[in-house]
Amino acid sequence: MQAMKTLIAAASLSAMALVQAPAAQAQAYPEDDIRFVVWSSAGSPLDTMMRQLGRQLSEELGVEVPVENRKGGSGAVAMSYVMTQPADGYTVLSTTASMTFTMAKGKIPFTPDDFTVLRALQAEPSAVAVRADSDLRDMKDFVKYLQENPNGLRIGGYASAGFHQFVFYRLQQEADFEAAWVPFDGGNEAAIALLGGHIDAAVLTPSSAKAQLANGDFRLLGISTESRDRYFPDTPTFKEQGYDVVESIWRGVMVREGTPQEATGRLIEAIAAVEETTEWQEFMEKNMQSSLDLDQEEMQMQVRKEVASRRAFLKDNGFAN
């Protein structure tokens, strides 16, 4: 009888060990360093965010989180590289709303289903900026002038067929005016061109013209937030001026689809812990960034929605078939 009890106890312990094994394995991640692959240049806003996140995640997870820059093809080079790596949670890719334009163009073999977007940590709006000496005081002045003088203003911003031109396209749809787009290689270059009088207005993220706005060189006519932006409370939104354009460019992280839930869950948990720290919040304030409070499933839906809307814009403007 005692031998039977011993056997039953041993069997129970073995069963418990089997049941507990997955939980133990789940807690084991990460067992090694986690690589951050960034698709932009060192010093860019995306790179700066990823390096800050990497430093803090390293403290949170107890492993090193080095950053590796693989730029080119609006993210295509980095995406291609990550797709050659195991889907194990040890290679994490930076991402932004720009990815949805790259996918919408149909020139890369990737779709939202190839990646799992874990979190968007930063979001910032677009805005229409003019020099302080401009006669244009708000978006109604801007729209009225272009309606009466089609193509009468030189307007530019970062990239062709990108986020800021998309916002401008949305404004054109809402307000029914004609104007050409002057693309620049960076938002800061558009700001410099505006300052020098080479263009009459720029569509840009306010953070890329932070110095000019602080100095009073530029004035924002409108901004693409849902309600007044906390960093620019005196700037009316496009929406409150009668133009229903609410858009933001976000920055976040993603992994290959098929990455185990044990890894994605732990990463999401650790990122949430980082976002609660004073250090992260001060970093966000310094860079005039807001958060996009969508969970992982909502974020994945957001990406699919953006790809569809960007594809329509690209087709209408001859950037895609």
C-alpha positions as CSV (number, residue, x, y, z in Angstrom):
1,M,0.0,0.0,0.0
2,Q,2.8,2.4,0.9
3,A,4.6,1.5,-2.4
4,M,1.4,2.4,-4.3
5,K,1.1,5.8,-2.5
6,T,4.7,6.4,-3.4
7,L,4.1,5.6,-7.1
8,I,1.0,7.9,-7.1
9,A,2.9,10.7,-5.5
10,A,5.7,10.3,-8.0
11,A,3.3,10.3,-10.9
12,S,1.6,13.4,-9.5
13,L,4.9,15.2,-9.3
14,S,5.8,14.2,-12.8
15,A,2.5,15.5,-14.1
16,M,2.9,18.8,-12.2
17,A,6.3,19.1,-13.7
18,L,4.9,18.6,-17.2
19,V,2.2,21.2,-16.6
20,Q,4.6,23.7,-15.2
21,A,7.2,23.2,-17.9
22,P,5.7,25.6,-20.4
23,A,5.3,28.3,-17.7
24,A,9.0,27.9,-16.8
25,Q,10.0,28.1,-20.4
26,A,7.9,31.2,-20.8
27,Q,9.7,32.9,-18.0
28,A,13.0,31.9,-19.5
29,Y,12.7,34.5,-22.4
30,P,15.0,36.3,-23.0
31,E,18.0,34.0,-22.5
32,D,20.2,35.9,-24.9
33,D,20.7,39.4,-26.2
34,I,18.0,41.0,-28.3
35,R,19.0,42.8,-31.5
36,F,17.1,46.0,-32.5
37,V,17.2,46.5,-36.3
38,V,16.6,50.1,-37.2
39,W,15.8,51.0,-40.8
40,S,16.9,54.7,-40.6
41,S,20.2,56.5,-40.1
42,A,21.9,56.9,-36.8
43,G,20.6,60.1,-35.2
44,S,17.2,60.1,-36.9
45,P,14.0,60.3,-34.7
46,L,13.4,56.6,-35.2
47,D,16.9,55.6,-34.3
48,T,16.9,57.9,-31.3
49,M,13.7,56.3,-30.0
50,M,15.0,52.8,-30.5
51,R,18.3,53.5,-28.7
52,Q,16.5,55.0,-25.8
53,L,14.1,52.0,-25.7
54,G,17.0,49.6,-26.1
55,R,18.9,51.1,-23.1
56,Q,15.8,50.9,-20.9
57,L,14.7,47.4,-22.1
58,S,18.2,46.2,-21.3
59,E,17.7,47.2,-17.7
60,E,14.2,45.8,-17.6
61,L,15.0,42.4,-19.2
62,G,18.6,41.9,-18.0
63,V,20.1,41.3,-21.4
64,E,22.0,43.6,-23.9
65,V,19.9,45.2,-26.6
66,P,22.3,46.5,-29.3
67,V,21.0,48.6,-32.2
68,E,21.9,47.8,-35.8
69,N,21.1,50.3,-38.6
70,R,20.1,48.8,-41.9
71,K,18.7,51.6,-44.0
72,G,17.5,51.6,-47.5
73,G,14.3,51.2,-49.6
74,S,12.1,53.0,-47.0
75,G,12.4,50.0,-44.7
76,A,12.6,47.3,-47.4
77,V,16.2,46.5,-46.7
78,A,15.6,46.0,-42.9
79,M,12.4,44.1,-43.4
80,S,14.1,41.7,-45.9
81,Y,16.9,41.1,-43.4
82,V,14.6,40.4,-40.5
83,M,12.6,37.9,-42.6
84,T,15.8,35.9,-43.0
85,Q,16.2,35.6,-39.2
86,P,14.4,33.1,-36.9
87,A,11.0,34.2,-35.6
88,D,12.1,33.7,-32.0
89,G,11.8,37.2,-30.5
90,Y,15.6,37.9,-30.6
91,T,15.4,40.2,-33.6
92,V,13.1,43.2,-33.2
93,L,12.5,45.6,-36.1
94,S,11.8,49.3,-35.8
95,T,8.7,50.4,-37.7
96,T,6.8,53.6,-38.5
97,A,3.7,54.7,-40.3
98,S,6.0,55.1,-43.3
99,M,6.0,51.3,-43.6
100,T,2.3,51.4,-44.6
101,F,3.3,53.5,-47.6
102,T,6.1,51.1,-48.6
103,M,3.7,48.2,-48.4
104,A,0.9,50.1,-50.2
105,K,3.2,50.8,-53.2
106,G,3.3,47.1,-53.8
107,K,7.1,47.2,-54.6
108,I,8.1,44.9,-51.8
109,P,6.9,41.3,-51.2
110,F,5.6,42.0,-47.6
111,T,2.2,42.7,-46.2
112,P,1.0,43.4,-42.7
113,D,0.4,39.7,-42.3
114,D,4.2,39.1,-42.4
115,F,4.8,41.0,-39.2
116,T,3.4,41.4,-35.7
117,V,3.4,45.1,-34.6
118,L,3.9,45.0,-30.8
119,R,3.5,48.6,-29.9
120,A,3.6,52.2,-31.3
121,L,5.5,54.1,-28.7
122,Q,5.5,57.5,-30.3
123,A,3.1,59.5,-32.4
124,E,3.2,63.0,-33.7
125,P,1.0,65.0,-36.1
126,S,1.7,66.9,-39.3
127,A,1.2,70.6,-39.5
128,V,1.2,73.4,-42.1
129,A,3.9,76.0,-41.2
130,V,4.6,79.4,-42.7
131,R,7.1,82.0,-41.9
132,A,6.2,84.5,-39.2
133,D,6.0,87.3,-41.8
134,S,3.4,85.5,-44.0
135,D,0.0,87.1,-44.6
136,L,-1.6,83.7,-44.1
137,R,-3.0,83.6,-40.5
138,D,-4.9,80.3,-40.5
139,M,-6.0,77.4,-42.7
140,K,-9.0,79.4,-44.1
141,D,-6.6,82.0,-45.4
142,F,-4.4,79.3,-46.8
143,V,-7.2,77.5,-48.6
144,K,-8.9,80.7,-49.9
145,Y,-5.6,81.8,-51.4
146,L,-5.1,78.5,-53.2
147,Q,-8.7,78.4,-54.4
148,E,-8.3,81.8,-55.9
149,N,-4.7,81.2,-57.1
150,P,-4.3,77.5,-58.1
151,N,-0.7,76.4,-57.6
152,G,0.0,79.9,-56.4
153,L,2.1,78.8,-53.4
154,R,5.2,76.7,-53.3
155,I,4.5,73.9,-50.7
156,G,6.8,71.2,-49.7
157,G,7.8,68.6,-47.1
158,Y,9.6,65.4,-46.5
159,A,9.5,62.8,-49.3
160,S,7.4,62.2,-52.3
161,A,4.4,59.9,-51.8
162,G,5.0,59.9,-48.0
163,F,3.1,60.8,-44.9
164,H,3.2,64.6,-45.2
165,Q,2.2,64.6,-48.8
166,F,-0.6,62.2,-47.9
167,V,-1.8,64.8,-45.2
168,F,-1.6,67.5,-47.9
169,Y,-3.6,65.3,-50.3
170,R,-6.3,64.8,-47.6
171,L,-6.4,68.6,-47.2
172,Q,-6.8,69.1,-50.9
173,Q,-9.7,66.6,-50.9
174,E,-11.4,68.3,-48.0
175,A,-10.9,71.9,-49.2
176,D,-10.9,71.5,-53.0
177,F,-7.8,73.4,-54.0
178,E,-4.8,72.8,-56.4
179,A,-1.2,73.0,-55.4
180,A,2.0,71.2,-56.4
181,W,4.2,69.3,-53.9
182,V,8.0,70.0,-53.5
183,P,9.7,66.9,-51.9
184,F,12.7,67.2,-49.6
185,D,15.0,64.5,-48.2
186,G,14.1,65.3,-44.6
187,G,11.7,67.4,-42.6
188,N,14.5,69.6,-41.4
189,E,15.5,70.3,-45.0
190,A,11.9,71.5,-45.7
191,A,12.1,73.7,-42.6
192,I,15.4,75.2,-43.8
193,A,13.9,75.8,-47.3
194,L,10.9,77.6,-45.7
195,L,13.2,79.7,-43.5
196,G,15.2,80.7,-46.6
197,G,12.1,81.7,-48.6
198,H,12.5,78.9,-51.1
199,I,9.0,77.6,-50.4
200,D,6.0,79.5,-49.1
201,A,4.7,76.8,-46.7
202,A,5.8,73.5,-45.3
203,V,3.9,70.4,-44.2
204,L,6.0,68.9,-41.5
205,T,6.1,67.4,-38.0
206,P,6.4,70.3,-35.6
207,S,9.3,68.6,-33.8
208,S,11.4,68.9,-37.1
209,A,11.0,72.7,-36.8
210,K,11.3,72.9,-33.1
211,A,14.0,75.6,-33.2
212,Q,12.2,77.8,-35.7
213,L,9.0,77.6,-33.8
214,A,10.7,78.4,-30.5
215,N,12.4,81.4,-32.0
216,G,9.2,82.7,-33.5
217,D,10.4,82.3,-37.1
218,F,7.5,80.0,-38.0
219,R,3.8,80.0,-37.4
220,L,1.6,76.9,-37.5
221,L,-1.7,77.4,-39.4
222,G,-3.2,74.1,-38.4
223,I,-2.3,70.7,-37.0
224,S,-3.6,67.2,-37.8
225,T,-4.5,66.1,-34.2
226,E,-8.1,65.2,-33.1
227,S,-8.0,67.9,-30.5
228,R,-5.6,70.7,-29.6
229,D,-2.0,69.3,-29.2
230,R,-0.6,69.7,-25.7
231,Y,2.7,70.9,-27.1
232,F,1.0,73.5,-29.3
233,P,-2.2,74.4,-27.5
234,D,-2.6,77.7,-29.4
235,T,-2.6,76.0,-32.8
236,P,-6.1,75.1,-34.0
237,T,-6.6,71.7,-35.5
238,F,-7.5,71.2,-39.2
239,K,-10.7,69.6,-38.0
240,E,-11.9,72.6,-35.9
241,Q,-11.2,74.8,-38.9
242,G,-13.5,72.7,-41.1
243,Y,-11.2,70.2,-42.6
244,D,-11.6,66.7,-41.3
245,V,-8.0,65.5,-41.5
246,V,-6.8,63.6,-38.4
247,E,-3.5,61.8,-39.0
248,S,-0.4,60.9,-37.1
249,I,2.9,59.4,-37.9
250,W,3.8,56.8,-35.4
251,R,7.0,54.9,-34.5
252,G,7.1,51.5,-32.9
253,V,8.5,48.0,-32.9
254,M,7.5,44.7,-34.6
255,V,8.7,41.1,-35.0
256,R,8.3,38.4,-37.6
257,E,4.8,36.8,-37.7
258,G,5.0,33.5,-36.0
259,T,7.2,34.7,-33.1
260,P,6.1,32.7,-30.0
261,Q,3.6,34.4,-27.7
262,E,6.0,33.8,-24.8
263,A,8.4,36.2,-26.4
264,T,5.9,38.8,-27.8
265,G,4.0,38.9,-24.5
266,R,7.2,39.4,-22.5
267,L,8.4,42.2,-24.8
268,I,5.0,44.0,-24.6
269,E,5.1,43.7,-20.9
270,A,8.6,45.1,-20.6
271,I,7.9,47.9,-23.1
272,A,4.9,48.9,-21.0
273,A,7.1,49.0,-17.9
274,V,9.6,51.2,-19.7
275,E,6.8,53.6,-20.7
276,E,5.9,54.0,-17.1
277,T,9.3,55.3,-16.1
278,T,10.1,58.9,-15.4
279,E,13.1,58.6,-17.7
280,W,11.0,57.6,-20.7
281,Q,8.4,60.2,-20.0
282,E,11.0,62.9,-19.9
283,F,12.5,61.6,-23.1
284,M,9.0,61.9,-24.7
285,E,8.5,65.4,-23.4
286,K,11.9,66.6,-24.7
287,N,11.1,65.3,-28.2
288,M,7.5,66.6,-28.2
289,Q,6.1,63.1,-28.6
290,S,2.8,61.6,-27.6
291,S,1.8,57.9,-27.3
292,L,-0.6,56.0,-29.5
293,D,-2.6,54.0,-26.9
294,L,-3.5,50.9,-29.0
295,D,-3.0,47.4,-27.9
296,Q,-1.3,44.8,-30.1
297,E,-4.5,43.7,-31.8
298,E,-5.7,47.2,-32.4
299,M,-2.2,48.2,-33.7
300,Q,-2.3,45.4,-36.3
301,M,-5.8,46.5,-37.4
302,Q,-4.5,50.1,-37.7
303,V,-1.6,49.0,-40.0
304,R,-4.1,47.2,-42.3
305,K,-6.3,50.2,-42.4
306,E,-3.4,52.5,-43.2
307,V,-2.1,50.3,-46.0
308,A,-5.6,50.5,-47.7
309,S,-5.9,54.3,-47.4
310,R,-2.4,54.9,-48.5
311,R,-2.9,52.7,-51.6
312,A,-5.8,54.8,-52.7
313,F,-3.7,58.0,-52.3
314,L,-0.8,56.5,-54.2
315,K,-3.1,55.3,-57.1
316,D,-4.8,58.7,-57.3
317,N,-1.4,60.5,-57.6
318,G,0.2,58.0,-60.0
319,F,2.6,56.5,-57.6
320,A,1.1,53.0,-57.8
321,N,-0.9,50.9,-60.3
